[in-house]
Amino acid sequence: MLDASKAATCPVHAPADHPKLPPERVGVLIANLGTPDNYDYWSMRRYLNEFLSDRRVIDYAPWKWQPLLQLIILSKRPFSSGEAYKSIWNEDLGESPLMTITKAQTEALARTMKEQFGDQVMVDYCMRYGNPSTQSKVDAMVEAGCTRILFFPLYPHYAGATSATANDQFFRALMKQKWQPTARTVDPYFEHPLYIEALAQSVERAYGELENRPDILVCSYHGMPQRYLTEGDPYHCQCQKTTRLLKERLGWDDTEITTTFQSVFGPEEWLRPYTVEEVARLASEEGKKKIAVIAPAFSADCIETLEEINEEIKESFEEAGGQEFTYIPCLNDDPAHIEALSSVIRENLKGWLD
């Protein structure tokens, strides 16, 4: 987390009236999707309005989309989404699980960076939608003396609606700086050996705790319109490669693992197969009565995993005759995940800090 405790001083040889400047540091700013401040109607409406108004997420012409969003979708969806968030809310801390986990990841990464670089590196987090905003955290880093910032969207796979929009917001924040820091963004890490190793360990650990081995592992990735793939978005291909690399690391064959996509929204055709339909088909048509589901595209458990997978998708499987459903949690702040993220950060700091 940010530590601006070191006192600001005047530059060497500067006149006495020169403004004091904090010691130069490198900032590492990790970013996740975001979360509403609460699950009440107005908190949900503010969050959903920001999210669904993003042209990277919904690219329909505003004159066509905004009336539908403002008059119909945002009059109803905050209620249903609020109930979903309420079912997973961290009531003790008054925040969503995504917020709780992102804080834990940040603290773990900050400790790791401090062990290697001392006070030269600051680590903090922001959200693309909601709070804390990207702008507020960039402002704080610049004020604390970060003349270089590494921006790290916590999405293993690149997609326009995730990595790109997070980067967009970071660049918009930089545009408002009088003295703009040098900046880098982190490439997707969907094939990084330590990320694949962390996924594999989580699967092996979960399978080792089960009395009955699942018939198949479903790798459920967040979906996107099929049109985005044909327009050049590499997300689908990167997801498929993660599944293949995970299969190879586990030493499995093709019958033991499959790729699906969840969270379909709107009338368009999305990437297939849809998770909610595929788990039902596996149970009813292929006799897969025991399955496990993992969500490799999510760095932290959130509404799409804790509510959608563990409730909606599980229900679809059981209604189709499935008997044993196992959800394997996201990597969250697991030590192997923190090691993988730390490795990615160190690789991207080369030339700045060696």
FENGIMO-V143537 format. One record per residue. RES is the residue in one letter. D_CENTER is the distance of its C-alpha to the mean C-alpha in whole Angstrom. Layout:
<<RES | D_CENTER> <RES | D_CENTER>>
This chain:
<<M | 18> <L | 21> <D | 24> <A | 27> <S | 30> <K | 32> <A | 35> <A | 35> <T | 38> <C | 40> <P | 39> <V | 42> <H | 45> <A | 44> <P | 47> <A | 47> <D | 45> <H | 42> <P | 39> <K | 37> <L | 34> <P | 32> <P | 31> <E | 29> <R | 26> <V | 23> <G | 19> <V | 16> <L | 13> <I | 10> <A | 7> <N | 5> <L | 6> <G | 9> <T | 11> <P | 15> <D | 17> <N | 19> <Y | 20> <D | 23> <Y | 24> <W | 24> <S | 21> <M | 19> <R | 21> <R | 20> <Y | 16> <L | 17> <N | 19> <E | 17> <F | 14> <L | 17> <S | 19> <D | 17> <R | 19> <R | 16> <V | 15> <I | 18> <D | 21> <Y | 24> <A | 27> <P | 26> <W | 30> <K | 29> <W | 26> <Q | 26> <P | 29> <L | 27> <L | 24> <Q | 26> <L | 29> <I | 28> <I | 24> <L | 24> <S | 27> <K | 26> <R | 22> <P | 22> <F | 24> <S | 22> <S | 19> <G | 20> <E | 22> <A | 19> <Y | 17> <K | 20> <S | 20> <I | 17> <W | 18> <N | 18> <E | 22> <D | 23> <L | 20> <G | 20> <E | 17> <S | 14> <P | 12> <L | 9> <M | 11> <T | 13> <I | 11> <T | 9> <K | 13> <A | 14> <Q | 12> <T | 13> <E | 16> <A | 16> <L | 15> <A | 18> <R | 21> <T | 20> <M | 21> <K | 23> <E | 25> <Q | 25> <F | 26> <G | 27> <D | 27> <Q | 26> <V | 22> <M | 20> <V | 17> <D | 15> <Y | 12> <C | 11> <M | 10> <R | 10> <Y | 12> <G | 14> <N | 15> <P | 15> <S | 15> <T | 14> <Q | 18> <S | 19> <K | 17> <V | 19> <D | 22> <A | 22> <M | 21> <V | 24> <E | 26> <A | 26> <G | 27> <C | 24> <T | 26> <R | 23> <I | 19> <L | 17> <F | 13> <F | 10> <P | 7> <L | 5> <Y | 5> <P | 8> <H | 10> <Y | 11> <A | 11> <G | 13> <A | 11> <T | 8> <S | 9> <A | 12> <T | 12> <A | 10> <N | 13> <D | 16> <Q | 15> <F | 15> <F | 19> <R | 20> <A | 20> <L | 22> <M | 24> <K | 25> <Q | 26> <K | 30> <W | 29> <Q | 26> <P | 25> <T | 24> <A | 21> <R | 18> <T | 15> <V | 13> <D | 14> <P | 11> <Y | 12> <F | 12> <E | 16> <H | 16> <P | 19> <L | 17> <Y | 14> <I | 16> <E | 18> <A | 16> <L | 15> <A | 19> <Q | 20> <S | 18> <V | 19> <E | 23> <R | 22> <A | 22> <Y | 24> <G | 27> <E | 27> <L | 28> <E | 31> <N | 31> <R | 29> <P | 27> <D | 28> <I | 25> <L | 21> <V | 19> <C | 16> <S | 14> <Y | 12> <H | 10> <G | 14> <M | 15> <P | 19> <Q | 21> <R | 22> <Y | 19> <L | 20> <T | 23> <E | 23> <G | 21> <D | 17> <P | 17> <Y | 14> <H | 16> <C | 18> <Q | 15> <C | 14> <Q | 18> <K | 18> <T | 16> <T | 18> <R | 21> <L | 20> <L | 19> <K | 22> <E | 24> <R | 23> <L | 24> <G | 27> <W | 27> <D | 29> <D | 27> <T | 28> <E | 26> <I | 23> <T | 21> <T | 19> <T | 18> <F | 16> <Q | 15> <S | 14> <V | 17> <F | 18> <G | 22> <P | 25> <E | 24> <E | 23> <W | 20> <L | 19> <R | 21> <P | 22> <Y | 20> <T | 19> <V | 21> <E | 24> <E | 24> <V | 24> <A | 27> <R | 28> <L | 28> <A | 30> <S | 32> <E | 33> <E | 32> <G | 33> <K | 30> <K | 30> <K | 28> <I | 24> <A | 21> <V | 18> <I | 14> <A | 11> <P | 10> <A | 7> <F | 5> <S | 5> <A | 6> <D | 9> <C | 9> <I | 11> <E | 11> <T | 11> <L | 14> <E | 16> <E | 16> <I | 16> <N | 18> <E | 20> <E | 20> <I | 20> <K | 22> <E | 25> <S | 25> <F | 26> <E | 28> <E | 30> <A | 30> <G | 32> <G | 29> <Q | 30> <E | 28> <F | 24> <T | 22> <Y | 18> <I | 16> <P | 14> <C | 10> <L | 11> <N | 10> <D | 13> <D | 15> <P | 17> <A | 17> <H | 13> <I | 14> <E | 17> <A | 15> <L | 12> <S | 16> <S | 17> <V | 15> <I | 16> <R | 19> <E | 20> <N | 19> <L | 21> <K | 24> <G | 27> <W | 26> <L | 26> <D | 27>>
